[in-house]
Amino acid sequence: MTTGRAAVGLMLLLGLASGLLAWLGLHVGAASWPQAMPAFVLHEVRLPRILAAWLSGALLGLAGAIAQGLFRNPLADPYLLGSASGASLGLALALVWLGTGMVGGGLWMSLGSTGAALVGAVAAVWLTLLLARGAQHTLRLLLAGVVVGVVLGAMVSLAGYWQPRILSVMQGFMLGSTAFAAWPAVRMMAAVLAVALLLAWGYAKVLDALAAGEETAQSLGLPLHSARVVLVWTLAAATAASVAHTGLIAFVGLAAPHMVRAVVGVPYRWRLPLAATMGGVLLLAADLAARLLLAPQQLPVGVLTAVLGGGYLLWLMSRRRGAWGSP
């Protein structure tokens, strides 16, 4: 089977899996569908939650594929530029300022908790780029991201120590959840995913060239400078949109590109949409499992993805000598 046919086959399989999981998700809950479920529950609770879970996973899968290709590191994940810590700090500051009920006025009130997390994530990436003096030196960028993540994470802990009343809300954010997603979140994540996928796909050749080495990419005369800037901000926007609406969800962005690469080796023009679709399937499946395992109680989906994703990667390391090879 040719590479293109294998990629199309995997995409069709993932599309069918997405449809099946979405159909199952509509039936999970106290009311069955369609006989006993009120229309409001179907259209305003379950359907936006299902779409939000898929879109958030797709954003993380796409961001993970970009990160692993851009930094030529199979362990790179969407949070490496400090966006997770920035989103957490943005939410913590909003809660400290306005209270856990988000009662108050001014800019933070107009943005809300989602906007605060989004602004915090983008600000953290901007700070990382500032410390790294741009996006041209990948090692410096990685180190700056680690530093920013540690410092902002410490500030989140300090905010929790100063105002313990915000800890319960912050805990829900850090464990990840799709339970409160609504149609505005779905629309925003869909728009960001479409733009991010288009931008990343436009630089797929650059990612392929970088996989062969920095010198090879430079010898081909590709626009590395502009490509790195666009890809870094595309990675940041995709991650920020996901984190702002569903909290911190571990391992989806790391595992989705690995799973695609384990099934079919394809260039980035195929790998990017496949990783996004794989991420959507993974998070949708995890969200369904989180609703079923302890029903009627629900597990935080971020906890489940961390356990399952970490277990998968450990299994991959033990079974495949080349699992951590070139991205």
Protein Blocks (a to p, Z undefined) as FASTA:
>chain_A
ZZklmmmmmmmmmmmmmmmmmmmmmmgcjbdcfklgcfklmmmmmmmmmmmmmmmmmmmm
mmmmmmmmmnopakbcfklnommmmmmmmmmmmmmmnopnopaedjllmnommlmmmmmm
mmmmmmmmmmnopakbmklmmmmmmmmmmmmmmmmmmmmmmmmmlmmmmmmmmnopaklg
cfklmmmmmmmmmmmmmmmmmmmmmmmmmmnojklmmmnopafklmmmmmmmmmmmmmmm
mmmmnopaehklmmmmmmmmmmpccdfklmmmmmmmmmmmmmmmmmmmmmmmmocbdcdf
klmmmmmmmmmmmmmmmmmmklmmcZZ
